Amino acid sequence: MTAAVTSPVRAAVLRTEIVPAAALAQRPGAWDDLARRAAAPSVEAGRRMVEAHRAHGLAPADLACVTVRRGGDLVALLPFRIRSGPLGVASPFTSPYVTATLPLVAAGDGPEILAALAEGLARAGGGRAWWWPLLPDRAPVGPGLLAALEERGWRRVAVDAFARPVLHRRASLAAFAAEHPRKGRLKDLRRRERRLAEAGEVVVESVGPDGDLAAAVEAFLALERAGWKGRAGTALACRPDTAAFARALFRPADDPVVPRADLLRLDGRPIAASLSLVGGGTAVLLKTAYDETRPDLAPGVLLEHAIVRAVHDTAFADTLDSATLDSPVLAELYPDRETVAEWVLAPPGAWQPPEAVAAAIRWRHLARDWVRKRRRP
């Protein structure tokens, strides 16, 4: 499906299309180039994330993308799906491993590109409302997209929102500590680090594409499976498809997103592991696991503190994104916040009242939370 979008400045320059993700992946250069030029980072809409899902059966076979092109250049992209069932809404692609749903939008001419993307969303939805979870207020794309939709008569109803802990790198670790609002927490972490050192030889290992990422991923998978997620059957290693997905997602490859692993070792044995994707200056800390038999040593939070130290010492990213829905530990460690909202968005003439869709989604959330509380020990 293709539609030209006319601008007062550049008539018929921008073109919206609905394209199968499989077709886009056949010409990966355009997708990767857009990720490099994005006005706001979005590793979740990048080729690495989408293709890892598709390759291991974790995305619909007919997954498609709303795209905007200027001439031959790809300037915006959003993976999406039409949800089956009683809601029957359109939605950005999500999974348990997608923590944000920001589209990729090229820097420059933002309002014009977002206007074209809004047109594409209306066409892709086919008169449906959009259920849009996990939309961060990451400027300029998050607020700009909502403004573009509002200008075109879309109605929106808030379902939920939360403040996600993030950390914007300061000039130095000392500056970070001086500005931190919870200095008592930092003092407690230093005390815990001394206690850990008394238990044996402590090594923090950071592994990038040039290191043994495969071994680091296996260490993470083993730690996660040994904990409560393994007992509940939700650890990545519990299923062949999700284990293969993790190995593919954090494998070195020629694309703009760089995989990274951080390990905390005690006497050579991993007691905490973190897997992240770094793109557009932001490190998204997607998965963390730790040895749950040693809560006295607090290995998970000590690894997080080590990553904070590393980002200031090596500047491997400008921002650390906790990628979490709810983490009191990281809320105390990361001093900055990014609002992540869930919306129901309805174009003019939508046959689903957004208020009714939002109410149905809230009921679904209540049922989901009830199940989760009984699953986790």
VEXPADO-238401 format. One record per residue (C-alpha): residue number from 1; residue in three letters; x, y, z negated. Coordinates in nm, 3 decimals. Last residue first. Example, Ala and Ser with C-alpha at 12.3 -4.5 7.8 and 13.67 -1.06 7.14 Angstrom:
BEGIN
n,res,px,py,pz
2,Ser,1.367,-0.106,-0.714 $
1,Ala,1.230,-0.450,-0.780 $
This chain:
BEGIN
n,res,px,py,pz
377,Pro,0.780,-1.657,-4.449 $
376,Arg,0.665,-1.518,-4.113 $
375,Arg,0.372,-1.694,-3.948 $
374,Arg,0.098,-1.576,-4.181 $
373,Lys,0.179,-1.210,-4.140 $
372,Arg,0.211,-1.258,-3.766 $
371,Val,-0.138,-1.403,-3.730 $
370,Trp,-0.305,-1.112,-3.912 $
369,Asp,-0.097,-0.865,-3.709 $
368,Arg,-0.222,-1.016,-3.384 $
367,Ala,-0.588,-1.001,-3.496 $
366,Leu,-0.555,-0.635,-3.597 $
365,His,-0.380,-0.556,-3.270 $
364,Arg,-0.658,-0.713,-3.067 $
363,Trp,-0.913,-0.501,-3.255 $
362,Arg,-0.713,-0.188,-3.172 $
361,Ile,-0.708,-0.292,-2.807 $
360,Ala,-1.088,-0.321,-2.796 $
359,Ala,-1.125,0.028,-2.945 $
358,Ala,-0.882,0.175,-2.691 $
357,Val,-1.073,0.015,-2.403 $
356,Ala,-1.401,0.160,-2.532 $
355,Glu,-1.251,0.509,-2.569 $
354,Pro,-1.094,0.489,-2.223 $
353,Pro,-1.436,0.435,-2.060 $
352,Gln,-1.377,0.171,-1.788 $
351,Trp,-1.514,0.253,-1.440 $
350,Ala,-1.245,0.514,-1.377 $
349,Gly,-1.385,0.809,-1.181 $
348,Pro,-1.101,1.044,-1.266 $
347,Pro,-0.802,0.841,-1.385 $
346,Ala,-0.806,0.674,-1.729 $
345,Leu,-0.511,0.651,-1.966 $
344,Val,-0.521,0.434,-2.279 $
343,Trp,-0.218,0.520,-2.482 $
342,Glu,0.044,0.367,-2.711 $
341,Ala,0.312,0.598,-2.843 $
340,Val,0.682,0.584,-2.925 $
339,Thr,0.812,0.890,-3.108 $
338,Glu,1.192,0.902,-3.112 $
337,Arg,1.364,0.956,-3.446 $
336,Asp,1.707,1.055,-3.580 $
335,Pro,1.880,0.964,-3.909 $
334,Tyr,1.966,0.601,-3.828 $
333,Leu,2.073,0.416,-4.146 $
332,Glu,1.758,0.448,-4.359 $
331,Ala,1.520,0.383,-4.070 $
330,Leu,1.752,0.101,-3.967 $
329,Val,1.683,-0.086,-4.290 $
328,Pro,1.313,0.004,-4.298 $
327,Ser,1.274,-0.154,-3.955 $
326,Asp,0.939,-0.138,-3.776 $
325,Leu,0.877,-0.150,-3.403 $
324,Thr,1.241,-0.186,-3.310 $
323,Ala,1.451,-0.099,-3.007 $
322,Ser,1.711,0.054,-3.246 $
321,Asp,1.822,0.294,-2.972 $
320,Leu,2.182,0.409,-3.022 $
319,Thr,2.259,0.729,-2.833 $
318,Asp,2.565,0.878,-2.664 $
317,Ala,2.716,0.542,-2.582 $
316,Phe,3.058,0.366,-2.579 $
315,Ala,3.194,0.672,-2.764 $
314,Thr,3.488,0.466,-2.903 $
313,Asp,3.516,0.579,-3.267 $
312,His,3.169,0.729,-3.302 $
311,Val,2.989,0.439,-3.133 $
310,Ala,3.211,0.197,-3.325 $
309,Arg,3.123,0.337,-3.668 $
308,Val,2.751,0.310,-3.595 $
307,Ile,2.815,-0.044,-3.470 $
306,Ala,2.990,-0.126,-3.799 $
305,His,2.690,0.006,-3.991 $
304,Glu,2.464,-0.226,-3.791 $
303,Leu,2.700,-0.514,-3.872 $
302,Leu,2.675,-0.426,-4.242 $
301,Val,2.295,-0.418,-4.211 $
300,Gly,2.287,-0.773,-4.080 $
299,Pro,2.553,-0.917,-4.310 $
298,Ala,2.380,-0.813,-4.635 $
297,Leu,2.632,-1.010,-4.849 $
296,Asp,2.374,-1.117,-5.109 $
295,Pro,2.144,-1.222,-4.825 $
294,Arg,2.384,-1.508,-4.752 $
293,Thr,2.167,-1.798,-4.636 $
292,Glu,1.999,-1.570,-4.381 $
291,Asp,2.308,-1.562,-4.161 $
290,Tyr,2.230,-1.281,-3.921 $
289,Ala,2.042,-1.204,-3.601 $
288,Thr,2.001,-0.892,-3.389 $
287,Lys,1.839,-0.846,-3.049 $
286,Leu,1.763,-0.548,-2.826 $
285,Leu,2.007,-0.287,-2.946 $
284,Val,1.947,-0.043,-2.658 $
283,Ala,2.268,0.152,-2.603 $
282,Thr,2.194,0.485,-2.435 $
281,Gly,2.434,0.679,-2.209 $
280,Gly,2.237,0.601,-1.894 $
279,Gly,2.273,0.230,-1.954 $
278,Val,2.399,0.008,-2.235 $
277,Leu,2.227,-0.322,-2.308 $
276,Ser,2.258,-0.473,-2.654 $
275,Leu,2.311,-0.803,-2.835 $
274,Ser,2.384,-0.801,-3.209 $
273,Ala,2.535,-1.083,-3.414 $
272,Ala,2.574,-1.150,-3.786 $
271,Ile,2.748,-1.421,-3.992 $
270,Pro,2.982,-1.540,-3.717 $
269,Arg,3.247,-1.774,-3.863 $
268,Gly,3.616,-1.676,-3.841 $
267,Asp,3.668,-1.634,-4.215 $
266,Leu,3.364,-1.402,-4.218 $
265,Arg,3.276,-1.273,-3.874 $
264,Leu,3.055,-0.980,-3.774 $
263,Leu,2.977,-0.987,-3.404 $
262,Asp,2.886,-0.714,-3.156 $
261,Ala,2.770,-0.799,-2.805 $
260,Arg,2.746,-0.574,-2.502 $
259,Pro,2.576,-0.588,-2.163 $
258,Val,2.632,-0.299,-1.920 $
257,Val,2.343,-0.166,-1.714 $
256,Pro,2.445,0.008,-1.390 $
255,Asp,2.475,-0.318,-1.190 $
254,Asp,2.749,-0.560,-1.087 $
253,Ala,2.695,-0.840,-1.334 $
252,Pro,2.821,-0.956,-1.673 $
251,Arg,2.568,-1.183,-1.847 $
250,Phe,2.348,-1.044,-2.123 $
249,Leu,2.015,-1.080,-1.943 $
248,Ala,2.108,-1.415,-1.787 $
247,Arg,2.204,-1.587,-2.114 $
246,Ala,1.898,-1.441,-2.285 $
245,Phe,1.666,-1.563,-2.007 $
244,Ala,1.821,-1.910,-2.021 $
243,Ala,1.739,-1.928,-2.392 $
242,Thr,1.389,-1.798,-2.319 $
241,Asp,1.328,-2.066,-2.054 $
240,Pro,1.479,-2.353,-2.254 $
239,Arg,1.264,-2.280,-2.560 $
238,Cys,1.369,-2.272,-2.927 $
237,Ala,1.691,-2.086,-2.840 $
236,Leu,1.507,-1.754,-2.812 $
235,Ala,1.377,-1.786,-3.166 $
234,Thr,0.996,-1.801,-3.189 $
233,Gly,0.952,-2.158,-3.320 $
232,Ala,0.856,-2.045,-3.671 $
231,Arg,1.150,-2.232,-3.824 $
230,Gly,1.379,-2.083,-3.562 $
229,Lys,1.243,-1.736,-3.627 $
228,Trp,1.305,-1.787,-3.998 $
227,Gly,1.676,-1.841,-3.950 $
226,Ala,1.899,-2.109,-3.794 $
225,Arg,1.760,-2.032,-3.446 $
224,Glu,1.871,-1.671,-3.472 $
223,Leu,2.223,-1.762,-3.578 $
222,Ala,2.264,-2.023,-3.302 $
221,Leu,2.133,-1.789,-3.032 $
220,Phe,2.365,-1.510,-3.150 $
219,Ala,2.672,-1.732,-3.141 $
218,Glu,2.569,-1.855,-2.795 $
217,Val,2.546,-1.494,-2.677 $
216,Ala,2.896,-1.423,-2.811 $
215,Ala,3.034,-1.729,-2.633 $
214,Ala,2.886,-1.613,-2.302 $
213,Leu,3.011,-1.260,-2.358 $
212,Asp,3.371,-1.375,-2.363 $
211,Gly,3.529,-1.039,-2.286 $
210,Asp,3.552,-0.823,-1.974 $
209,Pro,3.178,-0.755,-1.970 $
208,Gly,3.190,-0.624,-2.327 $
207,Val,3.254,-0.787,-2.665 $
206,Ser,3.287,-0.601,-2.994 $
205,Glu,3.430,-0.803,-3.283 $
204,Val,3.412,-0.702,-3.648 $
203,Val,3.643,-0.917,-3.860 $
202,Val,3.618,-0.993,-4.232 $
201,Glu,3.858,-1.234,-4.405 $
200,Gly,3.699,-1.370,-4.721 $
199,Ala,3.444,-1.306,-4.996 $
198,Glu,3.625,-0.999,-5.136 $
197,Ala,3.587,-0.827,-4.800 $
196,Leu,3.209,-0.872,-4.829 $
195,Arg,3.211,-0.694,-5.163 $
194,Arg,3.409,-0.405,-5.019 $
193,Glu,3.160,-0.378,-4.733 $
192,Arg,2.873,-0.382,-4.982 $
191,Arg,3.023,-0.084,-5.164 $
190,Arg,3.062,0.101,-4.834 $
189,Leu,2.698,0.027,-4.757 $
188,Asp,2.588,0.162,-5.096 $
187,Lys,2.775,0.489,-5.033 $
186,Leu,2.601,0.521,-4.696 $
185,Arg,2.264,0.471,-4.866 $
184,Gly,2.345,0.733,-5.129 $
183,Lys,2.423,0.976,-4.849 $
182,Arg,2.067,0.945,-4.722 $
181,Pro,2.014,1.267,-4.524 $
180,His,2.322,1.211,-4.306 $
179,Glu,2.483,1.536,-4.190 $
178,Ala,2.820,1.483,-4.364 $
177,Ala,2.826,1.113,-4.271 $
176,Phe,2.768,1.186,-3.902 $
175,Ala,3.029,1.463,-3.911 $
174,Ala,3.280,1.222,-4.064 $
173,Leu,3.199,0.965,-3.796 $
172,Ser,3.284,1.226,-3.536 $
171,Ala,3.127,1.471,-3.292 $
170,Arg,2.785,1.320,-3.359 $
169,Arg,2.624,1.035,-3.167 $
168,His,2.246,1.050,-3.147 $
167,Leu,2.102,0.771,-3.357 $
166,Val,1.757,0.627,-3.307 $
165,Pro,1.490,0.508,-3.549 $
164,Arg,1.149,0.466,-3.382 $
163,Ala,0.868,0.689,-3.509 $
162,Phe,0.530,0.526,-3.455 $
161,Ala,0.224,0.575,-3.241 $
160,Asp,-0.115,0.410,-3.196 $
159,Val,-0.421,0.395,-2.972 $
158,Ala,-0.428,0.751,-2.839 $
157,Val,-0.696,0.822,-2.582 $
156,Arg,-0.619,0.979,-2.246 $
155,Arg,-0.829,1.128,-1.969 $
154,Trp,-0.678,1.181,-1.623 $
153,Gly,-0.783,1.500,-1.447 $
152,Arg,-0.487,1.550,-1.218 $
151,Glu,-0.316,1.802,-1.444 $
150,Glu,-0.351,1.551,-1.728 $
149,Leu,-0.162,1.288,-1.528 $
148,Ala,0.125,1.525,-1.453 $
147,Ala,0.142,1.634,-1.819 $
146,Leu,0.156,1.272,-1.937 $
145,Leu,0.438,1.202,-1.690 $
144,Gly,0.634,1.509,-1.797 $
143,Pro,0.610,1.424,-2.166 $
142,Gly,0.771,1.083,-2.105 $
141,Val,1.004,1.183,-1.819 $
140,Pro,1.178,1.496,-1.948 $
139,Ala,1.234,1.410,-2.221 $
138,Arg,1.194,1.083,-2.404 $
137,Asp,0.854,1.084,-2.574 $
136,Pro,0.861,0.706,-2.569 $
135,Leu,0.582,0.502,-2.406 $
134,Leu,0.552,0.169,-2.590 $
133,Pro,0.201,0.073,-2.479 $
132,Trp,0.019,0.200,-2.169 $
131,Trp,-0.324,0.044,-2.110 $
130,Trp,-0.426,0.196,-1.780 $
129,Ala,-0.791,0.240,-1.687 $
128,Arg,-0.905,0.082,-1.365 $
127,Gly,-1.009,0.261,-1.045 $
126,Gly,-0.772,0.063,-0.823 $
125,Gly,-0.492,0.070,-1.078 $
124,Ala,-0.218,0.081,-0.814 $
123,Arg,-0.384,0.373,-0.636 $
122,Ala,-0.414,0.583,-0.952 $
121,Leu,-0.058,0.493,-1.054 $
120,Gly,0.073,0.595,-0.713 $
119,Glu,-0.088,0.938,-0.737 $
118,Ala,0.069,0.984,-1.080 $
117,Leu,0.405,0.883,-0.930 $
116,Ala,0.367,1.154,-0.667 $
115,Ala,0.301,1.415,-0.935 $
114,Leu,0.598,1.277,-1.132 $
113,Ile,0.823,1.329,-0.830 $
112,Glu,0.707,1.690,-0.785 $
111,Pro,0.736,1.770,-1.156 $
110,Gly,1.088,1.617,-1.175 $
109,Asp,1.247,1.788,-0.875 $
108,Gly,1.588,1.680,-1.008 $
107,Ala,1.683,1.362,-1.194 $
106,Ala,1.541,1.043,-1.050 $
105,Val,1.255,0.877,-1.233 $
104,Leu,1.270,0.525,-1.378 $
103,Pro,0.948,0.458,-1.561 $
102,Leu,0.935,0.451,-1.943 $
101,Thr,0.782,0.132,-2.080 $
100,Ala,0.984,0.070,-2.396 $
99,Thr,1.072,-0.237,-2.607 $
98,Val,1.056,-0.512,-2.345 $
97,Tyr,1.163,-0.845,-2.495 $
96,Pro,0.825,-0.960,-2.624 $
95,Ser,0.696,-0.883,-2.274 $
94,Thr,0.572,-0.573,-2.097 $
93,Phe,0.504,-0.465,-1.739 $
92,Pro,0.327,-0.131,-1.725 $
91,Ser,-0.048,-0.183,-1.750 $
90,Ala,-0.360,-0.197,-1.535 $
89,Val,-0.677,-0.298,-1.713 $
88,Gly,-0.900,-0.606,-1.684 $
87,Leu,-1.009,-0.581,-2.046 $
86,Pro,-1.214,-0.902,-2.046 $
85,Gly,-0.936,-1.120,-1.910 $
84,Ser,-0.670,-1.055,-1.650 $
83,Arg,-0.416,-0.776,-1.674 $
82,Ile,-0.318,-0.596,-1.357 $
81,Arg,0.060,-0.566,-1.361 $
80,Phe,0.328,-0.300,-1.352 $
79,Pro,0.697,-0.232,-1.281 $
78,Leu,0.749,0.146,-1.257 $
77,Leu,0.978,0.315,-1.004 $
76,Ala,1.071,0.668,-0.904 $
75,Val,1.316,0.834,-0.660 $
74,Leu,1.397,0.559,-0.408 $
73,Asp,1.576,0.723,-0.118 $
72,Gly,1.489,0.645,0.245 $
71,Gly,1.285,0.959,0.297 $
70,Arg,1.185,1.062,-0.050 $
69,Arg,1.046,0.747,-0.202 $
68,Val,0.807,0.683,-0.489 $
67,Thr,0.749,0.333,-0.623 $
66,Val,0.476,0.154,-0.814 $
65,Cys,0.618,-0.190,-0.877 $
64,Ala,0.477,-0.540,-0.841 $
63,Leu,0.477,-0.867,-1.038 $
62,Asp,0.311,-1.138,-0.828 $
61,Ala,0.483,-1.431,-0.997 $
60,Pro,0.392,-1.284,-1.333 $
59,Ala,0.694,-1.234,-1.561 $
58,Leu,0.861,-1.471,-1.808 $
57,Gly,0.917,-1.748,-1.553 $
56,His,1.295,-1.755,-1.586 $
55,Ala,1.403,-1.568,-1.273 $
54,Arg,1.124,-1.312,-1.307 $
53,His,1.220,-1.206,-1.659 $
52,Ala,1.590,-1.181,-1.575 $
51,Glu,1.492,-0.992,-1.260 $
50,Val,1.299,-0.727,-1.452 $
49,Met,1.570,-0.665,-1.711 $
48,Arg,1.863,-0.653,-1.467 $
47,Arg,1.668,-0.449,-1.210 $
46,Gly,1.600,-0.160,-1.445 $
45,Ala,1.259,-0.071,-1.585 $
44,Glu,1.359,-0.185,-1.936 $
43,Val,1.700,-0.015,-1.907 $
42,Ser,1.519,0.318,-1.906 $
41,Pro,1.749,0.619,-1.941 $
40,Ala,1.603,0.964,-1.870 $
39,Ala,1.655,1.175,-1.555 $
38,Ala,1.759,0.860,-1.369 $
37,Arg,2.043,0.888,-1.117 $
36,Arg,2.223,0.565,-1.213 $
35,Ala,1.894,0.377,-1.245 $
34,Leu,1.791,0.506,-0.902 $
33,Asp,2.115,0.371,-0.755 $
32,Asp,2.046,0.030,-0.908 $
31,Trp,1.705,0.008,-0.743 $
30,Ala,1.839,0.131,-0.407 $
29,Gly,2.131,-0.114,-0.415 $
28,Pro,1.918,-0.414,-0.505 $
27,Arg,1.770,-0.463,-0.158 $
26,Gln,1.617,-0.812,-0.195 $
25,Ala,1.517,-0.715,-0.548 $
24,Leu,1.265,-0.467,-0.411 $
23,Ala,1.090,-0.745,-0.220 $
22,Ala,1.066,-0.967,-0.528 $
21,Ala,0.927,-0.676,-0.730 $
20,Pro,0.637,-0.660,-0.485 $
19,Val,0.588,-0.303,-0.357 $
18,Ile,0.307,-0.055,-0.418 $
17,Glu,0.412,0.255,-0.228 $
16,Thr,0.416,0.630,-0.281 $
15,Arg,0.576,0.861,-0.023 $
14,Leu,0.735,1.198,-0.093 $
13,Val,0.824,1.433,0.190 $
12,Ala,0.471,1.471,0.331 $
11,Ala,0.488,1.851,0.315 $
10,Arg,0.781,1.984,0.115 $
9,Val,0.701,2.307,-0.066 $
8,Pro,0.324,2.296,-0.103 $
7,Ser,0.360,1.919,-0.168 $
6,Thr,0.174,1.646,0.015 $
5,Val,0.185,1.291,-0.117 $
4,Ala,0.197,1.019,0.146 $
3,Ala,0.035,0.690,0.057 $
2,Thr,0.150,0.335,0.106 $
1,Met,0.000,0.000,0.000 $
